[in-house]
Amino acid sequence: MTLKTRGELEAEVCRTIIQFEKEYMGRGPVETKCYLLDDLLLVRLKGVLTPAEIKLAASQERGRYLLKQVRQQLLDFGRPLLESAVEQILGVPVQSIHTDISTKTGERVIVFTLAEKPKFKNSRGNKEH
């Protein structure tokens, strides 16, 4: 197996998350960034809310609550697909996923807790753990 750099792994996860959001959630983010930090993977998605969701969130407190609940439920249903994709890219099992979405900014954060730190090569081609 050829090791990839941290940046290559992060970019591949970003592409996978964008595809998941488009196909499973119905809309892709405006911007996506991934950060591999030891045994954590942090994914930050900007601009994930649809125009209807933005109106619902702006309408009332109940609308924001419902939006968060629906988005959480949708992610829970797609969790096996997401876990499998991340495990395949990083080569380590996902232990848990934590997420939240801001109804004010339209930003979603997903944190993957990994069973161990993934192996990758540094920019000089040396193996890191």
C-alpha positions, 0 to 999 in steps of 0.5 A: 500500500502506498502511503499518502501525505496528510494533505492528500488524505485530507483532500480525499476526505473532503471530496468524499464528504462533498459527494456524500452531502450532494448525493445523500443530503441533497446539497453540497457545501460551499466550502469544505476543509478537513483537518487530521489531528492525531486520532481525530478528523475534523471536517468543517462545511460552510454553506450547507443549508438550502434556501428553504432551511434558511427561511425556516431557521430565521422564522422562529426558535421551533424552526431552528430546533426542527432543522437541527433535528432533521439534519441530525436524523439524516446524518444518523441514517447515512452514518454507516456510509460515511464511516465506511468511506472515511475508514477506507481512505484513512485505513483506520476504524472510526470509533464515533462521529460527533456533529453540529450545525449552526442555523445562523451561519449554515456551517456544519462541523463533523468530528470523527474519533478514530481508533488510532492515528492514521499512517501517512508520509510527510512532505519529504516522503518519510513515514509518519504515525 
